[in-house]
Amino acid sequence: MLVEAIVVLVVTLCLSYSWLFGFWDRRNVFNVKFELTRHVVTKLLKNEHSQDFFTDLYRKYKSEGLVGFYAVFTPMLLVTDPELVKTVIVKDFNKFHDTAMEMKKDVDPLFALNPFVAKGMEKWKELRSIQASNMTAVRFKEIIPIMYRVAENMVNYLTEKKMEPVAAKELSFLYTVDNSCSCGFGIEPSAFTDPENNFVKYANSEKIFKPSPFTMFCYFLLPKVATFLKLRILSEDAEEFFKSFVQKMIEYRSSSNVVKNDFINYIMKLNQKLKEENKPAYTNLELAAHCLTFYADSTETSSNQLAFFLLDLANHQHVQDKLRKEISSISKCPTDFDLDKASSINYLNMAFNESLRIHSQAAWLSRTCTQDAVVGNTSLPKGTKVFIPVGSFHKDPEYFPDPEKFDPERFSEEKKDSIPKYAFLPFGEGPRICVGFKLALLQIRLAVIFLLLNFTIVPSNEDGKEEIVLDNAPLLTPGASSKLKFKPINVY
């Protein structure tokens, strides 16, 4: 009996193994069965990020086009061919409209209402439309004067520093916080002047944007583990701050009949409309979540990209000089740059695209099959998670020769068409493209215009090169040791 039991057990285990790890074999897709497990264990033992898993997979097996892998027993897919990416994020979007990230309201209630993690087409559309309404050209033209004031505050702040080294990330974050709070919540910009600024204290990068790499890894690849451990993206302190802030702001405006042309006013009007139509109005929690989404989307990623761009300009003086010359040829007064003028500076767009390419905020995009689909010649059942290695595309010498070189000419009119469309995805693409990317571009363009018309940006050290040290964060973030100096110039 014992021998028979052992035989049955062995046969059962073999069949289970064959079934669990035969998912991709049955679909004739190249796959690696334990690559993810080996990678994570190795990184944890060395106390390193596990984020470069997709980079490793891409470099080894790029030519396959599709690479299957397993998160424990769950089959997942990496798309390594830009042409197949189009199917996932554009052509068959209706079958891939959800991201792979899973967020539970009872664990992280405010972040769970961010359109980035929204599940279901209708819910995603509803949440996205709330943010998109404030990302129009008409709205940008209304808030540009406010952004001028914020940029002028930044210039005054740096002038008072008298070439004292400034952390690129800190400077950029203060700038985006003031833009977000003044344009979104009608708050007088004070991040550069008030060390007790509540948003800088309670809604900074540490409290909102720095879940551990382990947390982010679990949310994308091991969601059941994330749920079981109640892992959060947003800190409890930041959650309480936003709930309290939004509630007090709405109560004050309602009781005092204060009306401002900002995001929070839009939310209040939308809520009133829902009540008048006898539809469920937003709860205080939902109102706080919508405001948090606006704030988060307009601060952290924008500040990271602006910081990287300033570091790139400091390390490549010839690019900075050429860019300043082009800006000055349009006007030597930064407040002359309206929406159209700021967008028309061709070399600024080229240089910033190159910075975006090298410093990709997110290493990958993710999607979940919401119904059975076909990618290439491979059928995917509903529920399959699919990943797109954006950072790997951006550093692939096939698409970007000498990829480590900072070369804005890649994006010149003569050369940019040679880049495969889906090999450059700094903001994603298709219906789920980053909802705030136009606002990010506007505030970064204005920051660079104001800075280059007032300063020469130089490395903080004497050897003429500022080392870009990365912070220990899920998003690509410059560390506090990456600093810059701003040498005043008289251009206007």
C-alpha positions in Angstrom: 0.0 0.0 0.0 2.8 2.4 0.9 4.5 1.8 -2.5 1.2 2.3 -4.3 0.5 5.5 -2.4 4.0 6.9 -3.2 3.5 6.0 -6.9 0.1 7.8 -6.9 1.7 10.8 -5.2 4.6 11.0 -7.6 2.3 10.6 -10.6 -0.1 13.3 -9.2 2.8 15.7 -8.6 4.2 15.1 -12.1 0.8 15.7 -13.7 0.3 18.8 -11.6 3.7 20.1 -12.5 3.0 19.4 -16.2 -0.3 21.1 -16.1 0.7 24.2 -14.0 3.9 24.8 -15.9 2.7 23.7 -19.3 0.4 26.7 -19.9 2.8 28.3 -22.4 4.1 25.0 -23.8 0.5 24.2 -24.8 0.4 27.5 -26.7 3.8 27.0 -28.4 5.2 30.2 -26.6 8.8 30.3 -25.6 8.9 30.4 -21.8 11.0 30.3 -18.7 9.5 28.5 -15.8 11.6 29.5 -12.7 13.4 32.6 -14.0 11.3 35.0 -11.9 11.8 32.9 -8.7 15.6 32.7 -9.2 15.8 36.4 -10.0 13.8 37.5 -6.9 15.7 35.2 -4.5 19.0 36.4 -5.9 18.1 40.1 -5.6 16.7 39.7 -2.1 19.8 37.9 -0.9 21.9 40.8 -2.3 19.4 43.4 -1.0 19.0 44.7 -4.5 15.9 45.8 -6.6 14.0 43.1 -8.3 12.7 45.7 -10.8 15.2 44.8 -13.6 13.6 41.3 -14.0 12.0 42.4 -17.3 15.2 44.0 -18.5 17.1 40.7 -18.0 14.3 38.8 -19.7 14.2 41.2 -22.6 18.0 41.1 -23.2 18.1 37.3 -23.1 15.0 36.5 -25.2 14.1 39.6 -27.2 14.1 37.8 -30.5 11.2 35.6 -29.4 8.6 38.4 -29.6 6.6 36.8 -26.8 8.2 35.4 -23.6 6.1 33.4 -21.2 7.0 33.3 -17.5 5.4 32.3 -14.2 4.8 34.2 -11.0 4.7 31.2 -8.6 2.1 29.2 -10.6 0.5 32.1 -12.5 1.4 32.3 -16.2 2.2 35.8 -17.5 3.6 37.3 -20.7 6.3 39.7 -21.7 5.9 41.3 -25.2 9.3 42.1 -26.7 8.2 43.1 -30.2 7.0 46.8 -30.6 4.7 45.7 -33.4 2.9 43.3 -31.1 2.7 46.1 -28.4 0.3 47.9 -30.7 -2.2 45.0 -30.4 -2.2 45.1 -26.7 -2.5 48.9 -26.0 -4.2 50.2 -29.1 -5.7 47.8 -31.6 -7.4 45.4 -29.1 -7.6 47.9 -26.2 -11.2 46.7 -25.5 -9.7 43.3 -24.6 -6.8 44.8 -22.5 -8.3 47.8 -20.8 -7.3 46.9 -17.3 -3.8 47.2 -15.9 -2.2 44.2 -14.1 -2.0 46.1 -10.8 -4.7 45.1 -8.3 -5.7 47.4 -5.5 -8.3 46.7 -2.8 -10.4 49.6 -1.4 -10.3 48.1 2.1 -6.5 48.2 2.1 -5.7 51.5 0.3 -9.0 53.3 -0.2 -7.7 56.6 -1.7 -5.2 55.1 -4.1 -7.7 52.4 -5.2 -9.8 55.2 -6.8 -6.9 56.3 -9.0 -7.8 55.7 -12.7 -4.4 54.1 -13.1 -5.6 51.0 -11.1 -9.3 51.2 -12.0 -10.9 48.0 -13.1 -13.7 47.8 -15.6 -14.1 50.0 -18.7 -17.0 52.1 -17.3 -15.3 52.8 -13.9 -12.0 53.6 -15.6 -13.8 56.0 -18.0 -15.6 57.7 -15.1 -12.4 58.2 -13.1 -10.3 59.2 -16.0 -12.9 61.8 -17.2 -12.7 63.6 -13.9 -9.0 64.2 -14.4 -9.1 64.7 -18.1 -11.5 67.7 -17.7 -8.7 69.7 -16.2 -6.2 68.8 -18.9 -7.5 70.8 -21.8 -5.8 73.6 -23.8 -8.5 76.0 -22.5 -7.7 75.1 -18.9 -4.0 75.4 -19.5 -4.3 78.9 -20.9 -6.2 79.8 -17.7 -3.6 78.5 -15.3 -0.4 79.6 -17.1 -0.3 83.0 -15.2 -0.4 81.0 -12.0 2.5 78.8 -13.2 4.5 82.0 -14.1 4.2 83.0 -10.4 5.4 79.6 -9.2 8.3 79.7 -11.7 9.2 83.3 -10.5 9.2 82.0 -6.9 11.6 79.3 -8.0 13.9 81.8 -9.7 13.9 84.0 -6.5 14.6 81.0 -4.3 17.6 80.0 -6.4 18.9 83.6 -6.6 18.9 83.8 -2.8 20.8 80.5 -2.7 23.8 82.3 -4.4 25.1 79.2 -6.2 24.7 76.9 -3.2 24.2 73.3 -4.4 20.6 72.3 -4.6 19.2 68.8 -4.8 17.7 68.5 -8.3 14.8 66.4 -7.0 14.0 68.7 -4.1 13.9 71.7 -6.3 11.7 70.1 -8.8 9.3 68.7 -6.2 8.8 72.1 -4.6 8.0 73.5 -8.0 5.5 70.9 -8.9 3.9 71.0 -5.4 3.2 74.7 -5.8 1.8 74.3 -9.3 -0.5 71.4 -8.1 -1.7 73.2 -5.0 -2.2 76.6 -6.6 -3.8 75.3 -9.9 -5.7 72.5 -8.3 -6.8 73.8 -4.9 -6.5 77.6 -5.1 -3.7 77.7 -2.5 -1.2 80.5 -2.6 2.1 79.1 -3.7 4.5 78.9 -0.8 6.6 75.7 -1.1 9.7 77.8 -1.8 9.2 80.2 1.1 7.4 78.3 3.9 9.3 75.4 5.4 6.1 74.4 7.2 4.1 74.1 4.0 1.5 71.3 4.8 1.8 69.6 1.5 5.6 69.5 1.7 5.3 68.1 5.2 2.4 65.7 4.9 2.2 64.9 1.2 5.8 64.6 0.2 7.6 61.8 -1.7 8.3 59.8 1.4 4.6 59.6 2.4 2.9 59.2 -0.9 5.2 57.9 -3.6 7.7 55.5 -2.0 6.2 52.1 -1.3 9.0 49.6 -1.1 10.0 47.8 -4.3 8.7 44.6 -2.6 5.3 46.2 -2.3 5.1 47.2 -5.9 6.4 43.8 -7.0 3.6 42.1 -5.1 0.9 44.4 -6.4 1.8 43.5 -10.0 3.0 39.9 -9.8 1.7 38.5 -6.5 -1.6 40.4 -5.8 -2.8 37.8 -3.3 0.3 38.3 -1.2 -0.2 42.1 -1.3 -3.8 41.7 -0.2 -2.9 39.2 2.6 -0.2 41.4 3.9 -2.3 44.6 3.5 0.5 46.3 1.7 -0.2 50.0 1.0 1.0 52.5 -1.6 -0.2 55.6 0.3 0.9 56.1 3.9 -1.8 56.3 6.5 -0.5 59.8 7.5 -1.0 61.1 3.9 -4.4 59.5 3.7 -5.6 61.2 6.8 -4.1 64.5 5.7 -5.9 64.4 2.3 -9.3 63.4 3.8 -9.1 66.2 6.4 -7.8 68.8 3.9 -10.5 68.1 1.3 -13.3 68.0 3.8 -12.3 71.3 5.4 -11.8 73.0 2.1 -15.2 72.0 0.8 -16.9 73.0 4.1 -15.2 76.4 4.0 -16.1 77.1 0.4 -19.7 76.0 0.8 -20.3 78.0 4.0 -18.4 81.1 2.8 -19.7 80.9 -0.8 -16.1 81.0 -2.1 -15.7 80.1 -5.8 -12.4 79.6 -7.5 -11.5 78.3 -11.0 -9.6 75.2 -9.8 -9.9 71.4 -9.6 -11.6 71.3 -6.2 -14.3 73.7 -7.4 -14.9 71.4 -10.4 -15.3 68.4 -8.1 -17.8 70.4 -6.0 -19.8 71.4 -9.1 -19.8 67.8 -10.3 -21.0 66.5 -7.0 -23.8 69.1 -6.9 -24.9 68.0 -10.4 -25.1 64.4 -9.2 -27.3 65.4 -6.4 -29.6 67.4 -8.6 -30.0 64.4 -10.9 -30.8 62.2 -8.0 -27.7 60.2 -8.5 -25.4 58.9 -5.7 -23.1 61.8 -4.8 -19.4 61.3 -4.0 -18.6 60.4 -0.5 -16.0 62.4 1.4 -13.6 59.5 0.8 -14.2 59.6 -3.0 -13.7 63.4 -3.0 -10.4 63.1 -1.2 -9.3 60.3 -3.6 -10.1 62.5 -6.7 -8.0 65.3 -5.2 -5.2 63.0 -4.3 -5.1 61.7 -7.9 -4.8 65.2 -9.3 -2.1 66.0 -6.8 -0.1 62.8 -7.3 -0.3 62.9 -11.1 0.9 66.5 -11.2 3.8 66.3 -8.8 5.9 63.1 -8.4 6.5 61.9 -11.9 6.7 65.4 -13.2 9.3 66.4 -10.6 11.3 63.3 -11.3 11.5 64.0 -15.0 12.2 67.7 -14.5 15.0 66.8 -12.1 16.6 64.3 -14.6 16.3 66.9 -17.4 18.1 69.6 -15.4 20.8 67.1 -14.5 21.2 66.2 -18.2 21.4 69.9 -19.2 24.1 70.5 -16.5 26.1 67.5 -17.8 25.8 68.5 -21.4 26.5 72.2 -21.6 26.5 72.3 -25.4 22.9 71.1 -25.3 22.0 73.7 -22.7 23.6 76.5 -24.6 21.9 75.6 -27.8 18.5 75.3 -26.0 19.0 78.7 -24.3 19.8 80.3 -27.7 16.7 78.9 -29.2 14.5 80.0 -26.3 16.1 83.5 -26.4 15.5 83.8 -30.2 11.7 83.6 -29.4 11.8 85.9 -26.4 14.1 86.9 -23.6 11.2 87.4 -21.2 9.9 84.1 -19.8 6.4 85.4 -19.3 6.1 85.9 -23.0 5.8 82.1 -23.4 2.2 81.2 -23.7 0.9 77.7 -24.3 1.6 77.8 -28.0 5.1 79.4 -27.8 6.2 77.0 -25.0 5.1 74.1 -27.1 6.8 75.3 -30.3 10.4 75.2 -29.1 11.6 72.4 -31.2 14.9 71.8 -29.6 13.4 71.8 -26.2 11.0 69.0 -27.3 13.9 67.1 -28.8 16.1 67.4 -25.7 13.3 66.5 -23.3 12.3 63.5 -25.3 15.9 62.2 -25.1 15.8 62.7 -21.3 12.5 60.8 -21.1 14.1 58.0 -23.2 17.1 57.6 -20.9 15.2 58.1 -17.6 12.0 56.1 -18.1 9.8 56.7 -15.0 8.2 53.3 -15.2 10.2 50.3 -16.4 7.2 48.6 -17.9 3.5 49.0 -18.8 1.0 46.3 -17.8 -2.3 45.1 -19.0 -4.8 42.3 -18.1 -6.8 40.4 -20.7 -10.4 41.3 -19.9 -11.7 38.8 -22.5 -10.1 36.1 -24.6 -7.7 37.7 -27.1 -5.0 36.9 -29.7 -1.5 38.5 -29.7 0.5 37.6 -32.8 -0.5 34.0 -33.3 -1.0 33.3 -29.6 -4.4 32.9 -28.0 -4.6 34.4 -24.5 -7.4 33.5 -22.1 -9.2 36.1 -20.0 -7.2 37.1 -16.9 -3.7 36.7 -18.4 -1.4 39.5 -17.3 0.8 41.1 -20.1 3.8 43.3 -19.6 5.5 45.7 -22.0 9.2 46.5 -21.2 9.2 50.2 -22.0 12.6 50.9 -20.3 14.2 48.0 -22.3 12.9 49.4 -25.6 14.3 52.8 -24.7 17.8 51.4 -24.2 17.8 49.0 -27.1 20.6 49.8 -29.6 18.5 48.5 -32.4 16.1 51.4 -32.0 18.5 53.9 -30.4 22.1 53.4 -31.4 24.6 54.1 -28.6 21.7 54.2 -26.2 23.6 55.5 -23.2 24.6 58.7 -25.1 22.5 61.8 -24.5 21.7 62.9 -28.0 18.6 65.1 -28.7 19.3 64.8 -32.4 17.6 61.4 -32.3 14.3 63.3 -32.2 15.0 65.8 -35.0 12.6 66.1 -37.8 15.0 64.2 -40.1 15.5 61.2 -37.7 12.5 60.8 -35.5 10.5 58.8 -38.1 13.1 56.1 -38.0 12.1 55.2 -34.4 9.4 52.5 -34.4 6.3 54.1 -32.9 5.9 51.6 -30.1 9.6 51.5 -29.1 9.3 55.0 -27.5 6.5 55.1 -24.9 7.4 57.6 -22.2 3.7 58.2 -21.3 2.3 55.0 -22.6 0.0 55.1 -25.7 -3.5 54.5 -26.8 -6.7 55.3 -24.8 -4.8 54.6 -21.5 -2.0 57.0 -22.2 -1.0 59.0 -19.1 -3.9 61.4 -18.4 -1.7 64.1 -17.1 1.1 64.1 -19.6 0.2 67.4 -21.2 0.1 69.1 -17.9 3.5 67.6 -17.1 5.0 68.8 -20.4 3.6 72.3 -19.8 5.0 72.8 -16.3 8.4 71.2 -17.3 8.7 73.4 -20.4 7.9 76.6 -18.4 10.4 75.6 -15.6 13.2 75.1 -18.2 12.4 78.4 -19.9 12.5 80.4 -16.7 15.6 78.7 -15.5 17.6 78.9 -18.7 16.7 82.6 -19.1 18.0 83.3 -15.6 20.8 80.8 -14.9 23.5 78.6 -16.3 22.9 75.2 -14.7 26.1 73.6 -13.7 27.1 70.4 -11.8 27.7 70.8 -8.1 31.2 69.3 -8.1 34.3 70.6 -9.7 35.0 68.0 -12.3 32.2 69.3 -14.6 30.0 66.2 -14.4 27.2 65.5 -11.9 26.7 61.9 -11.1 23.1 60.9 -11.3 22.5 58.6 -8.3 19.2 56.8 -8.1 17.0 56.8 -5.1 15.6 53.6 -3.6 12.1 54.0 -5.0 9.7 52.1 -7.3 9.7 55.0 -9.9 13.1 56.1 -11.3 14.0 58.9 -9.0 17.2 60.9 -8.7 18.7 60.7 -5.2 19.3 63.6 -2.8 23.1 63.5 -3.6 22.5 64.5 -7.2 22.8 68.3 -6.9 23.1 71.3 -9.1 24.3 74.9 -9.0 22.5 77.8 -10.7 24.8 80.6 -11.9 22.8 83.8 -12.5 22.9 85.4 -15.9 21.5 88.6 -17.3 19.5 87.8 -20.4 16.6 90.2 -20.2 
